[in-house]
Amino acid sequence: MTLMGSLSAQSLPVDPVQFTSNPASFNGKMVSVSGILINPTKPTPAASGVISVASGSSVSKGAGTSAAPRTPTTRCNAPRGFVPLDVDFPTDPTFQACFFISQSMFNALPKGQDKIQSSLTFKGDHRIGYTISLYKLGK
């Protein structure tokens, strides 16, 4: 509990619009973003590794639309012990990024709801993805 509190206390509170408009400015910084939606029904399967650009494939983006074939898309590959988590920013439905959550944290999420409003604390890089260290469900 103390570790989670100290991680949360050191995070930078960021508005969702500010984050999605310039995610590179938050590379390597622990940030907390509120008012986002997560989908805990199932993790997105992916091989271990990092993000890679794939031509000619489609990927879910934003509020459920998919990218057109033959356009570069982002494939999220979670590190060992983590799973990709579907995260939507209602303020910018076209924003694409990879978010990873530990398997044990994912298992603790309530299942049976499509989208849950939440606040996330995470750190990462816009090119390789973000690792979630803390979540708070609800508004």
VEXDREN-2710 file (C-alpha; in Angstrom, 1 decimal):
% VEXDREN-2710
k/r/px/py/pz
1/MET/0.0/0.0/0.0
2/THR/2.8/2.4/0.8
3/LEU/4.4/1.8/-2.5
4/MET/1.2/2.5/-4.4
5/GLY/0.7/5.7/-2.5
6/SER/4.2/6.9/-3.2
7/LEU/3.9/6.1/-6.9
8/SER/0.6/7.9/-7.1
9/ALA/2.0/10.9/-5.1
10/GLN/4.9/11.3/-7.6
11/SER/2.7/11.3/-10.7
12/LEU/1.9/14.3/-12.7
13/PRO/-1.9/14.9/-13.1
14/VAL/-2.6/15.5/-16.8
15/ASP/-5.8/16.4/-18.6
16/PRO/-6.7/13.7/-21.2
17/VAL/-6.8/16.4/-24.0
18/GLN/-3.3/17.6/-23.1
19/PHE/-2.0/14.0/-23.1
20/THR/-3.5/12.9/-26.4
21/SER/-2.5/16.1/-28.2
22/ASN/1.2/15.7/-27.3
23/PRO/2.1/12.3/-25.8
24/ALA/5.8/12.6/-26.6
25/SER/6.1/15.4/-24.1
26/PHE/5.3/12.9/-21.3
27/ASN/7.8/10.3/-22.3
28/GLY/9.5/8.8/-19.2
29/LYS/7.2/10.7/-16.8
30/MET/4.8/9.1/-14.4
31/VAL/1.4/10.6/-15.2
32/SER/-2.2/10.3/-14.0
33/VAL/-5.1/10.7/-16.4
34/SER/-8.7/10.7/-15.3
35/GLY/-11.9/10.4/-17.3
36/ILE/-10.8/7.6/-19.6
37/LEU/-12.5/4.3/-20.4
38/ILE/-11.0/0.8/-20.0
39/ASN/-12.4/-2.5/-21.3
40/PRO/-11.5/-5.2/-18.8
41/THR/-13.5/-8.0/-20.5
42/LYS/-10.5/-9.6/-22.1
43/PRO/-6.8/-8.8/-22.8
44/THR/-5.8/-8.3/-26.4
45/PRO/-3.5/-11.3/-27.3
46/ALA/-0.1/-10.4/-28.6
47/ALA/3.4/-11.9/-28.7
48/SER/6.1/-10.7/-26.3
49/GLY/8.2/-7.8/-27.4
50/VAL/7.6/-4.1/-28.2
51/ILE/5.4/-2.1/-30.6
52/SER/6.0/-2.7/-34.2
53/VAL/4.5/-1.1/-37.3
54/ALA/2.7/-3.5/-39.6
55/SER/1.7/-2.7/-43.1
56/GLY/-1.4/-4.1/-44.6
57/SER/-3.1/-5.1/-41.4
58/SER/-5.8/-3.5/-39.4
59/VAL/-6.0/-2.7/-35.7
60/SER/-8.7/-1.5/-33.4
61/LYS/-8.4/2.2/-32.7
62/GLY/-10.3/4.7/-30.7
63/ALA/-14.0/3.9/-30.2
64/GLY/-13.9/0.7/-32.2
65/THR/-13.2/1.7/-35.7
66/SER/-10.5/-0.1/-37.6
67/ALA/-7.7/1.2/-39.7
68/ALA/-7.9/0.8/-43.5
69/PRO/-5.8/-2.0/-45.0
70/ARG/-2.4/-1.0/-46.4
71/THR/-1.9/1.8/-43.8
72/PRO/0.8/1.4/-41.2
73/THR/-0.8/0.3/-37.9
74/THR/0.5/-0.2/-34.4
75/ARG/0.7/-3.7/-33.0
76/CYS/1.0/-3.8/-29.2
77/ASN/3.3/-6.5/-27.8
78/ALA/3.2/-6.7/-24.1
79/PRO/6.3/-7.5/-22.0
80/ARG/6.4/-10.8/-20.1
81/GLY/3.9/-10.9/-17.2
82/PHE/1.8/-8.1/-18.8
83/VAL/-1.2/-7.9/-21.0
84/PRO/-2.4/-5.1/-23.3
85/LEU/-5.4/-3.2/-22.0
86/ASP/-8.0/-1.6/-24.2
87/VAL/-8.0/2.1/-23.2
88/ASP/-10.2/4.7/-24.9
89/PHE/-10.0/8.5/-24.5
90/PRO/-13.5/9.9/-25.0
91/THR/-12.0/13.3/-25.7
92/ASP/-10.0/12.0/-28.6
93/PRO/-11.5/8.8/-30.1
94/THR/-8.8/8.6/-32.8
95/PHE/-5.9/8.5/-30.3
96/GLN/-3.8/5.3/-30.5
97/ALA/-1.4/4.0/-27.9
98/CYS/-0.4/0.7/-26.3
99/PHE/-1.2/0.3/-22.6
100/PHE/0.0/-2.6/-20.6
101/ILE/-1.2/-3.9/-17.2
102/SER/0.3/-6.7/-15.2
103/GLN/-1.6/-10.0/-15.4
104/SER/-2.4/-10.0/-11.7
105/MET/-3.8/-6.4/-11.9
106/PHE/-5.8/-7.4/-15.0
107/ASN/-7.3/-10.4/-13.2
108/ALA/-8.4/-8.1/-10.3
109/LEU/-10.5/-5.9/-12.6
110/PRO/-14.2/-6.5/-12.6
111/LYS/-15.4/-8.4/-15.6
112/GLY/-18.8/-8.3/-17.4
113/GLN/-18.8/-4.6/-18.3
114/ASP/-17.8/-3.3/-21.7
115/LYS/-16.3/0.0/-20.6
116/ILE/-15.5/1.3/-17.2
117/GLN/-14.7/5.0/-16.5
118/SER/-11.4/5.1/-14.6
119/SER/-8.2/7.0/-13.7
120/LEU/-4.9/5.5/-14.7
121/THR/-1.4/6.2/-13.5
122/PHE/1.2/5.1/-16.0
123/LYS/4.7/5.6/-17.4
124/GLY/6.2/4.9/-20.7
125/ASP/7.0/6.2/-24.2
126/HIS/4.7/7.0/-27.1
127/ARG/6.7/4.8/-29.4
128/ILE/6.8/1.6/-27.2
129/GLY/3.7/1.9/-25.0
130/TYR/2.8/2.7/-21.4
131/THR/2.9/0.5/-18.3
132/ILE/0.0/1.0/-15.9
133/SER/1.1/1.1/-12.3
134/LEU/-2.2/2.1/-10.6
135/TYR/-5.9/2.3/-11.5
136/LYS/-8.9/3.8/-9.9
137/LEU/-12.3/2.7/-11.1
138/GLY/-15.2/5.2/-11.3
139/LYS/-15.2/8.9/-11.7
END
